[in-house]
Each structure stands twice: as structure tokens, then as C-alpha cells.
């Protein structure tokens, strides 16, 4: 497993330790969980933006969700 080093101030370290205790997680778990969650959110937003641009540029027709549900017999 890779071990990474980050440089943070004493105040940042104190805050991270406080949050780890507050959340009932280890410091490593806090950094991993919340870093990955934030990166996943950024990724999702970027992919969504790119899909919207492509949709607008190609003049694709949107389909109403009710029609999709009927097409696939989803209730």
C-alpha cells in the first residue's frame, strides 16, 4: 500500500484530528474517505457538464422519464 506525505500547518493538523475524533474515524480514514468523496463529486460534475455540452451541440431530443418507464415497463 502506498504511503503519502502531505504538509499541513499545526492548525490544520489539529482540525483534522478533531474531525477524526468527532466522526469516530482514524485520521487516515477521514483523509481517504473525504478526499475520495470530493474527487468523485468533482468527477461527476465534470462528466455531467460535458454530457450537457454534447447534448446541446448535437441537438439530441430529450425523452420524458414517464415514456422511458413505459418503454421498459418500469413501475
Order of alpha helices (4+ residues) and beta strands (2+ residues): alpha-alpha-alpha
